[in-house]
Amino acid sequence: MATRFTASQSVEIAVPEQPIPIQHYLRQPQRLVKALVDNTRIQQLSEEVFRLKMRPLTFMSLSIQPTVDMRVWTESNGIIYLRSLGCEILGFEYINQRFALNLKGHLSPKEFRSGTRLEGRADLEVLVDLPPPFCFTPKPILETTGNALLKSVLLSVKQRLLNQLLADYRYWVISQTKDRRLEADKTELPILNAE
């Protein structure tokens, strides 16, 4: 019988004012993915689809390492969305055949008098048919442990987002404005004809 675990996490980030609004930065989903996950654990499959190798998770005495395919895209209104497309548990075929992960999230820029804020939410659900002896463990204990594990996963993603997103945005703005200044500085010198 499948056991269901769930967790949700909200985030709100005050965005310091920069010469280029954050909405332009958010149009590049790969930058957000790199802010969320260590670069060594990301494989880009297409413009919007990424394969993420998660850190190993320990549930009671069971250790698993999910690999999740995620679609990350931005709508014209500036909201960035992410959805899991599939998941694989490497090296543990029993669990892999009985495991489903569903992750949905969004991050949207909101304008206030005080400036721009990013507001977001992620919902994570796992359905798994646990092998013996876990099926003999009382369901409330399984659910409490599983929900706490998922909450810790989302919390670590939130912490990384809080630490990395604004730093990467600032770096991106600096690189963009430097490129524009270089373009503006390229003035053509008149060619004199010596006759």
Disulfide bonds with the S-S distance in Angstrom:
none
